[in-house]
Amino acid sequence: MIFMCTYQIDRDKQADTQAFFANMTEEQIAGEHPDGVTQIGRWHDVPNGNGWIVVEANDQEALTTWIMGWSGQCTFPTVTPVVEDDTARKLVKAMLASQQG
């Protein structure tokens, strides 16, 4: 499944968290996501300490494990399953067909 997640860095930890993120080693970057979680993209609102991440996760346990890895620095107020255009069209067409009886 694909998930859109938002994050908010705790204001009192923003400087330290951003410094950690900026100075992550290649090894830390490669090991950030546990097995079963693949990052598709991540976008940052650096001055405000928040952003958006799109990941693909095999299961909720893997997704939760990754989120918990950042729980000391930030919160994830939104974790929402999302679909791409083709799947969304298919779902909407099915919904409309079921409403027509």
C-alpha positions as CSV (number, residue, x, y, z in Angstrom):
1,M,0.0,0.0,0.0
2,I,1.0,3.6,-0.6
3,F,0.7,6.1,2.3
4,M,1.0,9.9,2.4
5,C,2.4,10.9,5.7
6,T,2.8,14.4,7.1
7,Y,5.3,15.1,9.8
8,Q,5.8,18.0,12.3
9,I,9.1,18.4,14.1
10,D,8.7,19.2,17.8
11,R,9.4,23.0,18.0
12,D,11.9,22.6,20.9
13,K,13.8,19.9,18.9
14,Q,13.7,21.5,15.5
15,A,17.3,22.8,15.4
16,D,18.7,19.5,16.6
17,T,16.5,17.3,14.4
18,Q,17.3,19.4,11.3
19,A,21.0,19.2,12.1
20,F,20.7,15.4,12.5
21,F,18.8,15.1,9.2
22,A,21.3,17.4,7.3
23,N,24.3,15.4,8.5
24,M,22.9,11.9,8.1
25,T,25.6,9.5,6.7
26,E,25.0,7.4,3.7
27,E,24.7,4.4,6.0
28,Q,22.0,6.2,8.1
29,I,20.1,7.2,5.0
30,A,20.3,3.6,3.6
31,G,19.1,2.2,6.9
32,E,16.3,4.7,7.6
33,H,13.5,2.5,6.3
34,P,13.0,-1.0,7.7
35,D,12.4,-3.9,5.4
36,G,8.9,-3.5,3.8
37,V,9.0,0.3,3.6
38,T,10.2,2.1,0.5
39,Q,10.2,5.9,0.3
40,I,8.7,7.2,-2.9
41,G,9.3,10.9,-2.2
42,R,9.8,13.4,0.7
43,W,9.2,17.2,0.6
44,H,10.1,19.6,3.3
45,D,8.8,23.0,4.6
46,V,12.2,23.6,6.3
47,P,11.4,26.9,8.1
48,N,8.3,25.5,9.7
49,G,9.7,22.1,10.5
50,N,7.1,20.0,8.7
51,G,6.7,18.1,5.5
52,W,5.2,15.3,3.5
53,I,6.4,11.8,2.8
54,V,5.0,9.2,0.4
55,V,6.0,5.6,1.2
56,E,5.0,2.2,0.1
57,A,4.7,-0.3,2.9
58,N,4.0,-4.0,2.9
59,D,2.2,-3.9,6.2
60,Q,1.2,-1.7,9.1
61,E,3.9,-3.1,11.4
62,A,6.7,-2.1,9.0
63,L,5.2,1.4,8.6
64,T,4.8,1.8,12.3
65,T,8.3,0.7,12.9
66,W,9.6,3.4,10.6
67,I,7.4,6.1,12.2
68,M,8.6,5.1,15.7
69,G,12.2,5.6,14.6
70,W,11.4,9.3,14.3
71,S,9.0,9.6,17.3
72,G,11.6,11.2,19.5
73,Q,11.9,14.2,17.2
74,C,8.6,14.6,15.5
75,T,5.0,13.5,15.2
76,F,3.1,12.1,12.2
77,P,-0.3,13.7,12.5
78,T,-1.5,12.2,9.2
79,V,-0.9,8.8,7.8
80,T,-3.3,8.2,4.9
81,P,-3.5,5.4,2.4
82,V,-3.5,6.8,-1.1
83,V,-3.9,5.5,-4.6
84,E,-2.6,6.6,-8.1
85,D,-4.8,8.0,-10.8
86,D,-5.7,4.7,-12.5
87,T,-6.7,3.1,-9.3
88,A,-8.7,6.1,-8.2
89,R,-10.6,6.2,-11.5
90,K,-11.4,2.5,-11.1
91,L,-12.6,2.9,-7.6
92,V,-14.8,6.0,-8.5
93,K,-16.3,4.2,-11.5
94,A,-17.2,1.2,-9.3
95,M,-18.8,3.5,-6.7
96,L,-20.8,5.3,-9.4
97,A,-21.9,2.0,-10.9
98,S,-23.1,0.7,-7.6
99,Q,-25.1,3.9,-6.9
100,Q,-27.0,3.5,-10.2
101,G,-28.4,0.2,-9.0
